[in-house]
Amino acid sequence: MTALTRAQLGALGEKLAADHLAAQGMRIVERNWRCRYGELDIVAADPATRTVVFVEVKTRSGDGYGGVAEAVTRDKVRRLRRLAALWLAQNDRRWSGVRIDVIGVRVARGHGPELTHVVGVG
């Protein structure tokens, strides 16, 4: 098996994260939403609670850069909040709740992917 490029690794992580969310009963509303200030990896809806969930996906091929907690800094959470507000301003739908989650995906050679879902980081 050849090594994945950074873009391929990221796309694989986002697909695995979207599949994980769908398996939890969430509906994927949008993927890779972009504006001039950045990108939201996944926007999902939890129909049971009418909550919109903005999901940052961090994919790693090893532990060299730390885990999920280290990957999302206070500045990154602030940026995600700003992006979420911009997305909400463009989408008229009313939500009962808004949440930011992080899904860490570790894809290591010889092992199946490991997902860590951190709910409500900001």
C-alpha positions as CSV (number, residue, x, y, z in Angstrom):
1,M,0.0,0.0,0.0
2,T,1.4,3.4,-1.0
3,A,1.4,6.3,1.5
4,L,-1.5,8.7,1.1
5,T,-0.8,12.3,0.3
6,R,-1.9,14.9,2.9
7,A,-5.0,15.8,0.8
8,Q,-5.9,12.1,0.4
9,L,-5.4,11.5,4.1
10,G,-7.6,14.5,5.0
11,A,-10.4,13.4,2.5
12,L,-10.3,9.9,4.0
13,G,-10.6,11.3,7.5
14,E,-13.6,13.5,6.6
15,K,-15.3,10.6,4.9
16,L,-14.8,8.4,8.0
17,A,-16.0,11.2,10.2
18,A,-19.1,11.8,8.1
19,D,-19.9,8.0,8.1
20,H,-19.5,8.0,11.9
21,L,-21.9,10.9,12.3
22,A,-24.5,9.3,9.9
23,A,-24.2,6.1,12.0
24,Q,-25.2,8.1,15.0
25,G,-28.3,9.3,13.3
26,M,-27.1,12.7,12.1
27,R,-27.7,14.1,8.7
28,I,-24.8,15.6,6.8
29,V,-26.0,19.1,5.7
30,E,-22.8,20.3,4.1
31,R,-19.1,19.3,3.6
32,N,-16.2,21.6,3.1
33,W,-18.1,24.8,3.3
34,R,-15.8,27.7,2.5
35,C,-15.9,31.5,2.8
36,R,-13.2,34.1,2.8
37,Y,-12.4,33.4,6.5
38,G,-11.9,29.7,6.3
39,E,-13.6,26.3,6.0
40,L,-16.0,24.2,7.9
41,D,-15.2,20.5,7.4
42,I,-18.7,19.1,8.2
43,V,-22.0,20.7,9.1
44,A,-24.4,18.1,10.4
45,A,-27.9,18.1,11.9
46,D,-29.1,16.0,14.8
47,P,-32.8,15.6,13.9
48,A,-33.6,14.2,17.4
49,T,-32.6,17.5,19.1
50,R,-32.8,19.9,16.1
51,T,-29.2,20.8,16.8
52,V,-26.8,21.9,14.1
53,V,-23.3,20.6,14.7
54,F,-20.2,22.1,13.2
55,V,-17.5,19.4,13.1
56,E,-13.8,20.0,12.7
57,V,-12.0,16.9,11.5
58,K,-8.3,16.3,12.4
59,T,-6.8,13.4,10.6
60,R,-3.3,12.0,11.5
61,S,-1.2,9.1,10.3
62,G,0.4,8.8,13.7
63,D,0.8,10.5,17.1
64,G,3.6,12.8,16.1
65,Y,1.5,16.0,16.4
66,G,-0.5,15.1,19.5
67,G,-4.1,14.0,19.9
68,V,-7.4,15.7,19.3
69,A,-7.2,17.9,22.3
70,E,-3.9,19.4,21.2
71,A,-5.0,19.8,17.6
72,V,-7.8,22.3,18.4
73,T,-6.4,25.4,20.1
74,R,-8.4,28.3,21.7
75,D,-7.7,30.3,18.5
76,K,-9.0,27.5,16.3
77,V,-12.2,27.3,18.4
78,R,-12.6,31.1,18.0
79,R,-12.3,30.8,14.3
80,L,-14.8,27.9,14.2
81,R,-17.3,30.0,16.1
82,R,-16.9,32.8,13.6
83,L,-17.3,30.5,10.7
84,A,-20.4,28.9,12.3
85,A,-22.0,32.3,12.8
86,L,-21.4,33.1,9.2
87,W,-22.9,29.8,8.1
88,L,-25.9,30.3,10.3
89,A,-26.4,33.9,8.9
90,Q,-26.6,32.4,5.4
91,N,-29.0,29.6,6.3
92,D,-32.4,30.6,7.4
93,R,-33.4,27.5,9.3
94,R,-34.0,27.8,13.0
95,W,-32.1,25.4,15.2
96,S,-32.8,24.5,18.8
97,G,-29.1,24.2,19.5
98,V,-25.7,24.9,18.1
99,R,-22.6,22.9,18.9
100,I,-19.0,22.5,17.8
101,D,-17.5,19.0,17.9
102,V,-14.1,17.7,16.9
103,I,-13.5,14.3,15.4
104,G,-9.9,13.0,15.4
105,V,-9.1,10.2,13.0
106,R,-5.9,8.3,13.3
107,V,-5.0,6.2,10.3
108,A,-2.0,4.0,11.1
109,R,-0.4,1.5,8.9
110,G,-1.5,-2.0,9.7
111,H,-4.4,-0.9,11.9
112,G,-7.9,0.1,11.3
113,P,-8.8,3.8,11.6
114,E,-9.4,5.0,15.2
115,L,-11.9,7.8,15.7
116,T,-12.2,10.0,18.8
117,H,-15.3,12.2,18.9
118,V,-15.1,15.2,21.3
119,V,-18.6,16.7,21.8
120,G,-19.1,20.4,22.5
121,V,-15.6,22.0,22.4
122,G,-16.9,25.5,22.0
